[in-house]
Amino acid sequence: MPEQNLHVAVVGLGFGRSFVPIYQAHPNVSRVSICDPNADLVGLVGEEHRIESRFMGLPEVLADPSIDAVHLLTPVPLHVEQSLAVLCAEKHCACAVPMATSVDGLQRIIRASNKVNRTYMMMETSAYTREYLYAKDLYDRGELGNVTFLQADYFQDLEATYPQYWRSVPPMHYATHAIAPILALLDTQATEVSCLGGGRIRPDISTDPQNPFPLQTAHFRLRDTDAVAQVTRAWYQTAHAYVESFSVYGDLRGFEWAQLEHEDPVVYEMQPVQREHRWRDVTSQRVPVPYRPDLLSVELAPFADGGHGGSHPHLVHEFISSIAEGRRCKIDAVTSAAWTIAGVCAHESSLQGGAWVSIPQFDVA
């Protein structure tokens, strides 16, 4: 049965605190609870948003029968078991990326979501950034033509104050920010991957022999299309500014993410063949990419220009609206698994020196 007045718990208030007011504003959410092991943070966020329902641990949240849905914004190693706990408590589950870091973890979550008939949604920001939505509009209108190549890069240097567990996370295990927009745009799954590791993690950083590379770069074959994709991920020892970029090139136009943060993306357009020229001209133009409050309800529109390319309110809107309307969400457990497994298999390929690895396909149960 569709649920119209949802009680949502936000678990993990470091990154999660930015989602609290968005849930409070959603017309299908009647109550928001918060949870974090840091009592001071719980108190701060609770006072800031006038929330009385406060918890210190996930078990307390799951024991509350009034809570309908849980948004997990917790460390990566906890995602599988916490997602399973939420679903087994017969509550809807939204979870930060990645869904899991193994095939077994992905399959367990899919089975649990199907068994209890509750929504699972991986909250992948890159599928709702203003840049992705702009490129998708170009694609949907046919302005790109036939797509031949997609490219995504995600560079982030972790050699600072990040928790130590990140040093055992291979770059490609956290690749959904780069892979998701590629697969979402073409509504496909990756079928094979060849991935190479670049460099070697310094001994003073390395904590896991199964994670030897500071950077990994992969080529993917995609189902039901002749287009190919390239994805590069880096954690360490790569001199590049932070970026989560997505570019797509067709035979009519191409959309290319801006190289520097303060710049606009570039749209390339192929010009007609001229017999007096040895090659076709291509025009290029920087285009301002708008945020998309028009895709949101009136209540959520004020949040459209927020972090991660304005994606947060779109993610909340999809998660809550799918529950309220009793429909499958756009990033359901199967889609989440398909977006995640591509990176898991890419890492396996890199350990095999770039050998092509078949990627398991996930289908709706």
N, C-alpha and C positions, 0 to 999 in steps of 0.2 A: 504494500500500500504506500502511495506517496506520502511524504511527511512534510508538513508545511511550517511547523514551528519547532525548529531544531535547537537542541542544546549542544553546543560545540565546545570541546576542550582543546586548548592550544598547549601542547607539551613541548617545552624547550623554549625559553624566552630570550636567549641570546639573539639569534636570527628571528625567532618566532614573534618577538614583541611587535614587529612591524605589521604582522597579520591581524593582531587583536582588534584594532579599530575597524578593519575591513569587515571582519566577521560581525562585529557589533552593528555595522551599518546595513548588512544584508537583510532584505525584507523577509526572508524565510528563516532567519535566525532569531530566536526569542531570548536566548541566554548564552553567555560565554563564560567559561571557566578557564583558569590558567594553572599551569603546573611547571615547577622547576625545582631541582634540589637546592638551589641557592635561595635561602629564605629572604635575604635582603632584596634580591631581584624580584621575587614574587611580590613582596610588599611594595616595592617601587612601582611595578607595572600595575598592580592592583589599585593602588591609590591614583595613579595617573589616569586610569580608565574606569575608575569607580566599580571595580569588580570585587565582590565579596566572596565568591566561590573560588577558593584557592587550595591547591594541593602541592605536596612535596614529592610525590612519586606516582608513577604510572599505575601501580596496583590500586591505589586509592581512587584514581580516576575510573578505572575499569569496574570497580565495585559500586560505583554510583549508577543506579538504574535509570536515572533521569537523563544521563548523557547519551546522546544519539550518535555523535560523530567525534573523532579524535584526529587532530592534525599533529603528526610527529615531526619535530624539528630537532632531532637528537643526533648524536654521533653515528657515523656510518656503520661501525661494527654492531650497533644495536638494532639496525633497521629491520632485519628479518624477524628476529624473535619478538620484537615489540609490535611489528605489524601483525604477526600471527596472533599475538595476545589480544590485540584490539579486535581482530576479526572473530576470534573464538569467543570473545565476550559479546558477540553479535552487535558490534558497533561499526559504523562506516569508518574507513581509514583513509586519510590522506597522509603521504609521507614524503619528506624531502628526498632528493636523489643521493645515491642510486638506490633502486629497489632492493638489490642484493649484489653480491660479488661472486655468485656461483650459480650454475644451472639448477642445482638442487634447491637453493633458496628461492629462486624465481618460481620454480614449479610448485613448491609448498605454498607460496602465497596465492598463486592462481587457484590451486585446489581449495584452499581455505575460503577465498572470496566466493567461489562457486558454491561451496557446501553450505555456507550460512546465508547466501543471497544478500550480501552486503557489498557496497561499493568499495573498491580499492582504487586509489588514484595517486600516481607518482607526480609530485608537484614540480614538473619540469618547466622552469622559467623560460627557456629558450624557445619553446613552442608558442609563446605569447608575447615576445618582445615586439616593440613597435617596428623594428627592422624586419623581423620575420613576417609580421602581418602585412607590411608593405610589399615584400617580395611575393607573398602568397596572393595578394590581390593582382599583381602583375601576371602571375602564373595562371590564376583562375580566369582572367580575362583573355588569355591566349597571347599576351603581349611578349612573353619570352620566346614563344615558338616551341620547337621541340628541344627539350633540355638534354644537353650532352654531358655536362660536368657540374658537380657541386663540391664545394670546398668549405671546410670549417676548421678553425684553429682556436685552441684554448690554452693560453699561456698564463700561468700564475706561479710566482715564486713563493715557496713555503718556508724558506730558510729564515725564519723570524721566530715569532712566539706561538706558532701553531702547535697544538697538542702533539705529543710524540707519536701517537698511533698513525698519524698521516704519513710518516716515513715508511710505513709498510704497505701503503696503498699505491699500487702501480698507477701511473697516469691514466691508462686506458680503463681502469676500473671506475674512474670518475669522468667518463667521456660523454655522458648523456647530453651535457650542455652543447656539445659539438655535433653529436650524431642525430639527436632528436629532430632538429629542424630539417635535416636532409630527408629523413624517413617520413616525417609528417607532411612535407610539401608534396612528395610524390605518392603518399599513401601506400608505402611499401615496407618491406623488411630487407635487411641485408642478408645475403645468402652465403657469401664467401669473403674471407679477408686475408690479406697478406700485410703483415706489420713488421717494421724494423725498429729496433731500439737504438737510440742515438746516445753515444757516450757511455760513461759508467758513473754511477753515483759515488761520490767520494766516500771513503771509509768512515769519516767522522759523521756522515749523515746516514749511511746505510744501516738498516736494522733487520733486513730480511733478504736472504740470498735469492728468493724468488721475485724480488723487485730490484733488478740491477740497473735499470735505465732511468736517467733523469728526464728523458724525452722519448716518446714513441710516435711514429708516423705510419699511417695505414692507408691502403687502398681497399675499397669495398665494391663487390659486385652486388647489384640490387635486383630484387625480384620483379619480373614483368616490365622491365625497362632496359634499354641499351645504355642508359646514362651510367656513369661511374662516379664514385665519390672518394675524396681524399680527406682524411682527418689527422690533425697533428695535436698532440697533448704534451705539455711540459710542466714539471713541478720544480725542477732545480737546474742550475748551471746553464741557463739559456738566457742571454741578454735580450729581453723583450719586455715591453710594458704589458701590464695586465690587459687581456682581451679575451672575450668570448665572441668570435666572429663567425658569420655565415654568408657565403656567396653562392650564387647560382648563375649558370651561363646557358643560354639557349641559342638557337640559330637566328633569332631576330634581335633579342636584347639580352643583356647580362646585368645582374645586380651584384655589386661588390661592396662589402662592408668597409667603412672608413678605416684607414690605416692608423690615424691618430684620433683620440677620443673627442677632441673639440671640432673635428671635421665632419662633414656630411658624407653619406655613402655616395657611390658613383653608379649611374646607369649608363651602360654602353648600348649603342644602337647601330646595327649594321645598315649601311646605305646600299642603294641599288648598284648592281655591277655596271661599271662604265668601261666601254671597250677601249678607250684611250688610256686607261690606267692598268698597271700590272697587278694591282690588288684592290680589294674593296675598301672603301673608306669606312671608318667606324667613328662615330661621334661619341663624346663623353660629356656627361653633365653631372655635377654634384646636385643632389636632391635633398631638400629638408624632409625628414621623415616624421610625420605627426604622431603624437599619442592618439589612442583610439577610445575616448570616452563614449563615442557613439555606439560602441559594441556592448556597453554596460548599462545596467539599470541606473535610474536617476540617483539612487542612493549611493552607488559605488563609483559613479563617474568622477567625483572629486579626487579619487585616489589614482586616477589613470596615469599621472605623470610621476609615479613613484619609482622605486628602485628596480633593478634588473629590467630595464627597458620598459617600465610600466606594466610588467607582467603580473604582479601580485593580485590586483583585483580581478583580473581575468581568470586566474587560477581558482580563486575563491568562488567566483561566480559559477564556473563550470562545475566544481565539486558540489556546492550546495544546491545549485539548480537541478543537477542531474538527480540528486536524492529527492528533492521536492517534487520533481516531475515524474519520478519513478522510471527513469530511463538509464541506459548504460552511458557512463561518462566517456568523453572523447579520449582520455588517457586512462583507460581501464587497465585491469591487471595484465591482460594479454598484450596490449600496446606497450605498457610500461616494461614488460619483460623483453619485448622485441627491441626496444630502444636501449635496454641495458645489456643484453647478451652480446650485442655487436662488439662492445668494448671488452667484455670478458674474453671473447674468442680472439680479439685483436692481441690482447696480452699473451695468450697462449701461442699465437703465431710468432710473436717477437721472441719468445723463449726457444722457438724452433728455427730461429734465424730467418724469419720471413716466409716460411712455408705457408702455402694456401691452406686455410682451415675452414671447413664447412661450419656454418652457423645454424644451430637448431631453429626451426620455425615454430612459432606459437600460433595456434588457431583458437577461435572462439569456441568454448565448450558447448 
